[in-house]
Every structure is written in C-alpha cells, then in structure tokens.
Amino acid sequence: MAIAAALPTTPQSTSQRLLPAAGIRSVHEVLDRLDAGPLDAPGGVSPKLAARLLGELDRAVGRLQGLRLSVVAAADRAQAGAPDGFSGTGAWLAATTHTDSGQAAREVTLASDLSDGGLDVTRDAVTAGHVSQDKAGIIAHAIKQLPTGLSPASRQKAEAELVQVARSADQRVLRKAGRQVLRLAQDEVDERAARDHEATVLGQEERSAYARCGSRCSTTATARRAVRSRCRHRRPRFSRTQCSRWPHPGGARNASATGHPQSQPCVARWARARSARAR
C-alpha cells in the first residue's frame, strides 16, 4: 500500500519552483527515502500496480532526459568544451559523462534541435515525459527530411502527428510513420508546384491575350475569355449573359451596367465569319 500511496491520482500543486541543481538534489533525496521493500515480498505487487509503476517510472525517466537535454543545449550554447581544448560539445560531453562519442554527438544535435524552437511540440512532449529521448531523435530526423517547400503549418501538423504516434507506439512503428509523413509531404509539395506552374502559364497567356486585344479588351476577364477562345476574332465559349461584347439580348444590359460599349468591328467580323461558314 505504501507504493500505491506514492502514486497520486491528481497532480499536486507546485507553488515553490526549484532551480535545476536544487531540483536534482531533491530527486536524490526522495530516492534515498524510497522504500522498495514491498517489491521484494512475494505477491507484494499486483500486475495492475506493476504496469502503473512502470508507466510512471518511464515518464519520470523521460522528464529527467528532457532536463538533461536542456542542460546539454545550454552547455552547447556556452561552448563548454572550448576552455579545455575539445573539438566540440560532443567530444566534451563524451569525456564528461564517459559515453560513446557517437552517442554524445547525437545527443548534442537533438538538444540543439529541441532548443532552436523548430520542434516545440516534441520538446514539450519530452519535457512532460510522454516521449522518450530516442523517439524524439526519430521525430527530429523525420522533420529534417521534409521538403523545404513545405508550409510551416504542414510541418507543424506532421510533427504533431508523429508525436501522437510516439506516445502509443514503439520506435519501429514511429520510423514507419515518419516515412509515410515524408511521402505525403512530398506529394503536397509536388501538387503545389504543379498548381503554381499552371497559374504562371495561365497568367502569361492572359497577359499575352490582353496585349493582342488592345483597346478591345478592357478587363482581365475579357483577356481570359480571349485565351479560352484561342483567337481574338472568334466568338469565345461562354454564355450570352456573361459578356457585352457580342450581339445577344443581354449585351446592351451588361454594357450599360459595366460601362463597356459593344465593339462594332468585332461584331461585324464575327457576323461575316458566320455567314462564310454558312455558305
């Protein structure tokens, strides 16, 4: 029962904030007072309580990892290895913590990525203990691989989706989700590039048609109709009530409403062309 009492169901108030050094010292003091005797007793822990203990321990370890990454990022900004002649913060961290140089370099990179402000959702999840350091590294790697043309909103959405997966899946599933997000992002960029190219081409055609029409095309809409018709002296394909430039019942009404007089030369050419086709 002592273990169950150590797991409150509601968060406790933290009216007094502690500096990192004092907080870590308090963590050690709490661990020193921890009574693990019931864990050694036969039948002292039920499967349900064991699962709950493991979940809370993982969350506590994750929060400590988040604090460690914050310290590493601060040391990197302060160039902690420079006074002792280290080549970089990774080498300094490997010598200070007696860890592998490759692992230390990856930890420094992840700490910098989380502190730069580009992975706010991941950083908050690590600080809260919901995402481990290893999963945060997978998310950061996946976000770095996203296309440069992707919008910031889409990048934030991709990061939020990966964090959601990381909270309930293992690293293999998270890597698979990262590859899927990368494919979707590339498709989105390709589709946007195709739309932009199409809009550019259409704009060029409209400007060219406007230049050819001269005084007979006083609006961009008229130039667009000329593009669709492919000829300035050919009747465009649109309903009769949409333009005042052709002889139809709505022409005079639209002309008076828009202040755009009908073009008699164009009307005459269109009439002659229609008579020629009839013969």
N, C-alpha and C positions, 0 to 999 in steps of 0.2 A: 504493500500500500504506500510505502514511502516513495517508491518510484513513480507511481501514478500521481501522487500529490505534487511531484516536481514538474508535471506537465499541465500547466493551467490551460483551461479551455478558452479563456478570454485574455487578450493582451493586457499587460499591466502598464500603468502609467509611468512615463519616464520624465519626471519633472526636472531632474538634475542630469545635465549632459556631461559626459566624461571625455577628456582628451584621449587620443589613441593610446598613449603609454599607460594612463591610469585605467582605461578600459581593459587592456590586455592583462594588466596586473590583477584586476578584479576577476577576470576569467580564470586565471590560475588559482586564485583564492577559492572560487566556487568549486573548481575541480578538486582541490585539496580536501574540501569538506564533503565531497560526494561519497555516499555510502553505497558501494556496489555489492554489499553482502547478499541481498536478495537474489542477485543474478546467479550466485554460486549454489544457492539452495535448490534441491530437487523440486521441480514443479513451481518454482518461485515466479516464473514469468509465463503468462499465457501467450499463445500465438498472436492474439489480437494486440496485447500490450507490447509484444516484441516488435510487431510491424509498426506500431505507433512510435516506439522508441527509435527504431531505425530511421523512420521518416524525419523525426525531429533532429536526430544526430546528423543526418545528411544535410538538413537545412542549416544547422549550426556550422558544420564544416564549410558549406558553401558561403555563408556570410563571412567566415574568417578568411576564406580565399578571396572574397571581394575586397576585404580590408587589406589583405596582403598585396593585391594588385594595385590598390590605391597608393600604398607605400612605395611599391616599385616604380609607379608612374612619377611620384614626387622625387624619388632618387634620380630618375632619368632626366627630369627637368633640371635638377640641380647639378647634373653631371658628376655624380658621386664618385665615379672611378677616375676622374681626371687628376686629382691630387696625388693618387698613388700610382699613376702611370698606366692604368688599364686602357686597353684599346677602345672600350665602350662600356655601357652599363651592363650588357650581357656578361662580359668577362668579369666585371666587378661582382655581379650577383652570383655567378657560379663559384667564385672564390669565397665570397662571404657566407653563402649557405651550403657550400660543399655539394653542389649539384652538378649535373652534366651541363656542359657549355651549350649544347643544342637546346636542351630544355629551358635553360636560363634565357637564351636569346628569344625563344618563342614566348616566354612569359613577359619579357620586356616589350615585345611587339604587341601582344594582346593588351597589356596595361596601357600602352600609348594609344592604341585604337579606342579603348573604352574611355580614356580621359580627354580625347580630342573633341568629343561632342557629336561624332557621327553615328554612334551606336548607343543612343540614350536608353532605348528600350532594353537592350541587352545588359547594359550597365546596371539599370535599376533591378532587373531580374537577378543578376549576380549578387548585388548588394542585399537583396531580400532573401537570398538563399534558395531561390526557386530554380536557378540554372547553375550547374557546376562550371568550374573553370575550363574543363576540357570541352564541354558543349559550347561555351562561349567562344572558344577558339574556332570551333567548326562554323559557328554563325558568322564570326568576323571574316573568316576566309571566304565564305559564300557571298557575303555582301561585297567584298572587294572585287569579286569576279563579275559583278553585274555590269552591263554595258554602261559606258559613260553617258550615252544619250538618254538614259532612263530618268524620268522626272523624280524630284525629291519625294513627292507623295508616294510614288510607286516603290521607291527604295524603302521608305518607312513602313509601307504595307508589307513588303517582303520580309523585312526584319521582324515585324510583329508576328507574322505567320510562323517564321522559324522559331521564335521564342516560345510560341504556343506549342509547337511540336516538341521542343526540347523539354518542356515541363512534364510531358507524359510519355516520352518515348526514349529509346536508347540512342547511342551515338550512330549506329548503322542506319536506323530509320531517319535520323536527323540529316545525315550526309545525303541520303536519297532525296529527302525533301529539298535540300539545298540545290541539288542538280535539277530538280523539277522547277524550282523557282527561277533558276538561271535560264532554262529553256523558255519559260513563259515570258520572262523579261526580254529575251532576245526577239521573240515573236512580236512583242509590243513595240519594240524599237523599230523593227523592220516595217511593221504596219504604219507607224507614224511617219517613217521616212518615205514610204510609198505615197501616203496622203500629201505630205509636203511637196513631193516632186510633182504630183498631179496638180496641186494647186498652183505651183510655179509655172507649169506648162500652160495651164488654162489662163493664168494672168498674162502670160506673154502673148497668147493668141488674142485675148481681149484687147490688149493694147495695140497689137498689130491691126486688128479689125477696126478699131477706133481711128487709127491713123489713115486707113484706107477710106473709111466712110467720110471723113472730113466733117463738113458742116451738116451733113445729113444724119449724123449720129451724135446727138447732143447728150446722151446719157450712157453710163456704163451698161445698163440693162440692154439698150439698143445694140451696143457693141457685142454683148454676149449673144444676142439673137443672130447677129451677123456671123458670128463664129459658128453657131449651130447650122446656119443655112449654107455655109461654105461659099457664099457668093453675095456681094453687096446688092446686085440687081435681081436676085432671086428671092421669091417670097419665103420668108422663114417659116419653120414649122411651129406655129403656136396658134392658140385660139384667137378668134377675131376680136374678142373683147379685151385683149391684152395690149394692143398697140394702136396708136392713132395714125400710123404712117401708111396704112393700106386702106383701099376703098371697101369699107364694110359699115354696117349700120352703126356700130359703136364708135367709129373713128372720130366723127365730129364731137361726140360727147366727151371722149377721152382727150381729144385735142383741147377742148375748152377747159377741161379740168386741170390739165397739166401745163397749159400754155405752150404746147408744142404743135405748131402748124403742120398740116399734112404736106408732104413733099410731092408736088405735082410731077416733076421729072421722073422720080422713081415710079410713081403710079402709071405714068404713060409708058415707060419701058416695060413694066410688068404686064400691062394690057396688051402691048404689041407682041410680047413673047407668048402670051396665052393664045392670041389669035394665030400666030405662026404655028404653034403646036396643034391647034385645031385643024388647020389646013393640011 
